[in-house]
Amino acid sequence: MSEAVAPALLAAPRAPGLNWRRAVPLLLVAPLLAFMLALYAAPVLAMLSRSLLEPAPTLAHYIELAGDEVFLKVFTNTLSTTVTVTLGTLLLGYPIALGMARARRLLPLILVIVLLPFWTSVLVRSYAWMVLLGRHGLVNEVLLALGLLDRPMRLLNTPLATQIAMVHILLPYMILPIANALRQIDPSLARAAAGLGAGPFGVFRQVTLPLSMPGVMAGVLLVFVLSLGFYITPALVGGPRDMTLSMLIAQRVEQLDWAYAATLSAVLLATALAIIALFQRVFGVGTAFRMSAR
């Protein structure tokens, strides 16, 4: 009798309470999901609705942008600044990341120096660049003292000032992913390449650089997307002739032109999403993020 009952008990359905194990991951993510829906998704949907529904349901706002010379000029300037800043951070960040990967004893010190800007507000750092690049700032005073200039040079409120300040602020976002990717490279691969006759540059070109590309792509995407919507630094350090899309959005908000500002915001968001999709399609940046995060 007991032998006949045992299989039936084993085949009986499990108690509903045991299904809580499957719900645990969802319950853990639920607070973050609710936070993102309430404070991010809802405002984005409200913004999109303003661009499509004010003053009436229409696509006229988006159609007008195609022939708006101000928007086209600002959008071109934004992309140009973003590309320049991304290239600048890459050229400066890769050697620093390479030094972090190879400097074992000095790694803590270099890491502190790289992370130090995160301990200071972006607003404070932008004001610091205003002091440095001002007409009577430290840079001009040093150049005058060395006799390289006869009179102060205009550095502040120029595209160059904006690019320098943005490169300084966004540089850690480029360094850290690349350094993490470089640290994961097996040192024996470089020794093997050198043993096969490759010189230092050959080892870097054939081994180090290809294997560090996941970190490079992750850093490039981070800096590009962040600089695309940068506002504080261009507004303080840049000039009115070098307006970016975020500055134009703020200007329209101040003028209470909510529909136009929402349309510009939607274009900025769509541009960022398109760039992320392009990176994912061409470079597989999702894989790059996973590999650089290991």
N, C-alpha and C positions, 0 to 999 in steps of 0.2 A: 504493500500500500504506500509506504513512504517512498519507495523507489519510483512509483508512478506519479506521485505528487511533485517530486523534485523538479522534473523537466518542465511541468506546467508553471511552477513558481518562477523558474528561470526565464521562461518565455513571456511572463506577464509584463505589461508595459510599466515603465518606470514612473515613479511619482512625479507629478508636475513640478514640485519644488526643486527637483534636480536640474530643471532647465534654466535656473538662475545662473548657472555657470556660463552659459552662452550669452546671457544678458550683461554679465559683469563688464566686458570691454565697452559695450554701448553706454552703460551707466557711468563709467569713468570718463568717457569722452563727452557725455551730455552737457556738463557745465561749460566746457569750452565751446561746444557747438551752439549752445544757447547764447553765450556771450558774443560769438561771431555773428550770429543771425541778428541779434538785437542792435549791436553797435557797429556792424560793418555792412551786412547784406541789406538791412532795412534802409540805412541812409543812401546806399548806392542805388537801390531801386527807386527811392524818392527822387534822387538826382536825375535818373534816367526818365522818370515820369515827367519831371519839369521840362526836360528838353523836348519831350514828345507831346505834351498835353497843354502847354501854356503858349498863348492864351486859349488855344483850341487844339484838338488832335491834328497834328500836322508834322511833316518832315521838312518844313520850310527852313528851320534853323540850320539843319545840316546842309541843305542845298545852298544856302547863302554863304556858308563857309568856303565852298569851292571857289567863289569869286571874290572873297574878301582878301584884299592885298595885305592888310594888317595881319590877319591870321596866318596867311601863307609865309610872310616874312618872319613872324615870331616862331612859327612851327619849324621853319628851316633853321633859324638861329638856335632853337632848342636842340634839334638833332645834331647840329654842328658842335655845339658846346658839349653835348653828351659824348659824342665820339671822341673829341679831343681829350676830355677828362678821362675816359676809359683807357685810351692809349697811353696817356701820361701816367696813370696809376699802374698800368701793366709794365711800362718801361722802368719805373722806379721800384715797383713792388716785387718783380721777379728776382732781381739780384738780392734784395733783402731777404726774401723767402729762401733763396738758395743758401745765403749765409746762416739763416736760422737752422736749416737742415744739416749743415756741416759743422756748425759751432756748438759742440756738446757742452763745454764748460760755460760759455757765455750765453747759452740759450735762455736761461731765466732773465738775465739782464736785458737781452734784446727783446724778449717777449714783453717785459714790463714797459720798455720804451714804445713798442708798437701799440700796446693797449692803453697807454697813458692818455691819449686823446679822448678815449671813451669816458674818462672820469671828468671831463670838462664839457659843458654845454656847447652845442653847435653855435648858439648865439654868442657866447663868450669868445669862441674861436674866430668867428666872423669879425667881431669887434677888434680882436687882436690883429687881424690882417688889415683892418682899416687903419690902425695905428702904424703898422709897419709900412704900408704902401701909401700913406698920406703924403701930401705935398711937402710937409715938414716932418715926415716920418723917418724911421730909422734907416731905411734903404736909401732914401734921397740924401740924408745927412752923411751917411758913409761915403756915397759916391761923390758928394761935394767935397768932403774932407780929403779924399784921395786925388782930387783934381780931375776926375773923369767927367765931371759935368760943370758947366758954367752957371746953370740955374736949375732949380728943381724940375724934375721930369714928371709928367702926369702918368701916374701908375694906377691910382685909385679910380673907380668908376670906368673901367675899361674891360674889354673881353679878357685880356690877359690876367687881370686881377681876379676876375671871377673864376677862371680856369685854375689858377694857382691855388686859390683858397679851397675850391672844390676837390682838387687833387689831394691836398693835405688832409681834408676831412674824410674823404672816402678811401684813402690809401689802406687802412687796416682791413677793409672788406676785400681787398685784392690780395693782401699779403697772407692772411690766415688760411684760406683754402689752398693756395699754391704751396705754402710751407707744409701743410698737412699731407698733400699729395707727394711732395718730395721726400718726406720722412718715411713714406711707405715703400719707397724704391729699395730693393735689395742691394746693398753695397757690393755684393759679389758680382752683380751684372756689370757694373762699371769696371771692376778689376778684371773680369773676363774679357771685356772689350779692349782694355788696355793691353792685356796679355796677347791679344790677337793682332796687335800693331796699331790700334787706334790712338791718336794723340788726344790731349785734353779736350780740344774743340770737337774732335770726332766723337769722343765719348759723350760729350754734352749733346751734340746734334743727333746722334743715333740712339742713345739710351735715355739720358736724363730728360731731355725736352719731350720726346714722345710719351714717356710714361707719366710726365707731369701735366699733360694736356687736360685730364679731367679736372684738376684743380684750377688750371688756367681758365677753362670754360666756365666753371662755377663762379670764379672771381669776376670775370668779364660780365657775366649776366647780372650778378649782384650790383656791381658798380653802375652798369648801364641803366638798369631799371631805377635804382635809387637816384642817380643824377638826372634822369628824365623828369622826375617830379620835384626836384630841389627848388626851394623857395627862399629860405632865409638868407643864404649866402649870396645868391644873385641879386636879391633885393637890396642888400646892404653894401656889397662890394662892387656890384655891377652898375652900369649906367642906364638911363632911361632908353637909350637907343639900342641897348643890348637886352631887350626884354625877353624873358622866357615865357613858356606857355603857362606855368604856374603863376607868374607875376600878372599875366593878362587876366587869368581867372580871378585873382584877388582884386584887380582893378574893376572888373565887371561886378563883382560882389559889392564893392564899395559904392558903385553907382546903382545898386539895387536892380541890376539887369540879371535876374535870377535865371531866366530861360537861356540866355546866351552863355552865362557862366556854366550852367549845367551841361550845355552842348559841348563846350570846350572841355569840361571835365570828362565827359563820355568819350571824347576823341582821345584824350590823354590816357584814359584807362584802356581803351581799345588798342592804342599803340603799344602800351606795355604788354598786354596779353598777346598781341601779334608777335612781338619780339620774343617772348617766352616760348610761344608755339614754334617759331622759326628755329630757335636754338634747340628745342627738343627734337624737331624734325631733322635738322642738319647734323647737329653734334651729339644728339642723345644726352641732353644736359641733365635729365633725370638720373641717368646712370652716373654722370659726372658728380652730381651732388652726393649720391650714395657712396661712391668710391672715395670722395674727398672727406666724407664724414667718418670713415672707418678709423 
